Amino acid sequence: MAGLRQRKKRATRAAIHHAGMRLFAEQGFARTTIDQIAEAADVSRATVFTYFPSKEDIVFGDAPAAVETLAEALRDRPAIPAVREWIGGLAGWIEPELVVQLGLVREVPGVGARRLQIYGELERVVADALEGELGGRLPAELVAASLLAGLRIVEDTAAARMEAGGELTQAEIEALLDDAVRFAEAGIAVLAQRA
């Protein structure tokens, strides 16, 4: 029964997110109300707030849950390969809604701030995992920032390609992510030489 309950919760969360993104794209963030999103998702206003504490959170869908998933992926594993695997396994990550999301990030200060907060949480989780491996907080934070910058670059590159009418192939996405990992590993090697 718990499996069915979880699937229903995921479906409700996805319905709210997709309804919100469609409305944001059609009429803009400021003109879209929580009541309109609730109606489009066929849920109550209270249900919207049960799943998303703010309108800005609706833009990012499951991203806050991804922080917990990443923390779990990093338990008892080398951090860099675990982060690379986690990023590669994000379901539905590069999709047309990404264009709307990044447009809102640029246009709506609250949405941009929420994205920075989510990325900050991801960087903290990665830095926490790397701190023991690298023997200090500063190198851990530098490596975590470079890995998450790779994720942002993939998002920005994919959105730009979609806005131009194309898309990144899976091979291009993998190559960009692999480059981010190689960059982080090279930074670790340089820091190790200085130690």
C-alpha positions in Angstrom: 0.0 0.0 0.0 2.9 2.4 0.8 4.1 2.0 -2.8 0.7 3.1 -4.2 0.6 6.0 -1.8 4.0 7.1 -2.8 3.1 6.9 -6.5 0.0 9.0 -5.9 2.1 11.6 -4.1 4.6 11.7 -6.9 1.8 12.0 -9.5 0.2 14.8 -7.6 3.5 16.7 -7.2 4.2 16.2 -10.9 0.7 17.4 -11.8 1.1 20.6 -9.8 4.6 21.3 -11.2 3.6 20.7 -14.8 0.4 22.8 -14.4 2.4 25.6 -12.9 5.1 25.5 -15.6 2.4 25.6 -18.3 0.7 28.6 -16.7 4.0 30.4 -16.1 4.9 29.9 -19.8 1.5 31.1 -21.0 0.8 34.1 -18.7 4.0 34.8 -16.8 5.0 34.1 -13.2 3.5 37.2 -11.6 0.1 36.8 -13.3 -0.2 33.1 -12.3 -1.9 32.5 -9.0 -1.8 29.5 -6.7 -5.6 29.1 -7.2 -5.1 28.9 -11.0 -2.3 26.2 -10.5 -4.6 24.3 -8.2 -7.4 24.3 -10.6 -5.2 23.3 -13.5 -3.8 20.4 -11.5 -7.2 19.4 -10.2 -6.2 19.8 -6.5 -7.0 22.2 -3.7 -5.0 25.3 -2.9 -4.0 23.6 0.4 -2.7 20.6 -1.5 -0.5 22.9 -3.6 1.1 24.2 -0.4 1.4 20.7 1.0 3.7 19.9 -1.8 5.3 23.2 -2.5 5.9 25.8 0.2 6.0 28.7 -2.3 5.2 29.5 -5.9 9.0 29.7 -6.6 9.4 26.1 -5.4 6.8 24.9 -8.0 9.3 26.0 -10.8 11.9 23.5 -9.6 9.6 20.4 -9.1 11.6 17.6 -7.4 14.9 19.5 -7.2 14.7 19.9 -3.4 14.2 16.1 -3.1 17.3 15.7 -5.3 19.4 17.1 -2.4 18.3 14.2 -0.2 18.9 11.7 -3.0 22.4 13.1 -3.5 23.2 12.9 0.2 22.1 9.2 0.1 24.2 8.5 -3.0 27.3 9.9 -1.3 27.0 7.7 1.8 30.0 5.4 2.1 31.2 6.0 -1.5 33.9 8.1 -3.1 32.3 11.4 -3.8 33.2 12.3 -7.3 32.1 9.1 -9.0 28.9 9.1 -6.9 28.1 12.7 -7.9 28.7 11.9 -11.6 26.4 8.9 -11.4 23.8 10.9 -9.5 23.8 13.7 -12.1 23.6 11.2 -15.0 20.7 9.5 -13.4 18.5 12.5 -12.9 15.2 11.6 -14.5 13.5 14.2 -16.8 16.3 16.7 -16.1 16.9 18.0 -19.6 13.4 18.6 -20.9 11.6 21.5 -22.6 10.4 22.9 -19.3 14.1 23.7 -18.5 13.8 26.6 -21.0 10.8 28.0 -19.1 12.6 27.4 -15.8 15.8 29.2 -16.8 13.8 32.1 -18.3 12.0 32.5 -14.9 15.4 32.3 -13.2 16.6 35.3 -15.3 13.3 37.3 -15.0 12.0 36.7 -11.5 14.4 37.5 -8.6 12.7 35.1 -6.2 13.0 32.2 -8.7 16.7 33.0 -9.3 17.3 33.2 -5.5 15.6 29.8 -5.0 17.8 28.2 -7.7 20.9 29.6 -6.0 19.7 28.2 -2.7 19.1 24.7 -4.2 22.6 24.7 -5.9 24.1 25.9 -2.6 22.4 23.0 -0.8 23.8 20.5 -3.4 27.3 22.0 -3.1 27.2 21.8 0.7 26.2 18.1 0.5 29.0 17.3 -2.0 31.6 19.4 0.1 30.5 17.5 3.2 31.3 14.2 1.5 34.6 15.4 0.0 35.9 17.0 3.2 37.2 13.8 4.7 38.5 12.6 1.3 40.4 15.8 0.6 41.5 16.6 4.2 40.0 20.1 4.5 36.9 22.2 3.9 38.4 24.7 1.4 39.5 22.0 -1.2 36.2 20.2 -0.7 34.2 23.4 -1.4 36.3 24.2 -4.5 35.7 20.8 -5.9 32.0 20.7 -5.0 31.6 24.1 -6.7 33.3 23.0 -9.9 31.2 19.8 -10.1 27.9 21.7 -9.6 29.1 24.4 -12.1 29.3 21.6 -14.6 25.6 20.7 -14.0 24.7 24.4 -14.4 26.6 24.6 -17.7 24.9 21.5 -19.0 21.5 23.1 -18.1 22.3 26.4 -19.7 23.8 24.8 -22.9 20.8 22.5 -23.2 18.3 25.4 -22.7 20.1 27.5 -25.3 20.1 24.7 -27.8 16.3 24.0 -27.2 15.6 27.7 -27.6 17.3 27.6 -31.0 15.1 24.6 -32.0 17.5 21.8 -31.3 18.5 19.7 -28.3 21.7 18.3 -26.8 22.2 14.6 -27.5 22.7 12.2 -24.7 26.3 11.9 -25.9 26.9 15.7 -25.7 25.4 15.8 -22.2 27.6 12.9 -21.1 30.7 14.6 -22.6 30.0 17.9 -20.8 29.5 16.0 -17.5 32.7 14.0 -18.0 34.6 17.2 -18.7 33.3 18.7 -15.4 34.5 15.6 -13.5 37.9 15.7 -15.2 38.2 19.4 -14.3 37.4 18.7 -10.7 39.8 15.8 -10.6 42.6 17.9 -12.1 41.9 20.5 -9.4 42.2 17.8 -6.7 45.5 16.7 -8.2 46.9 20.3 -8.1 45.8 20.8 -4.6 47.3 17.5 -3.6 50.7 18.6 -5.0 50.6 21.7 -2.8 49.8 19.7 0.4 
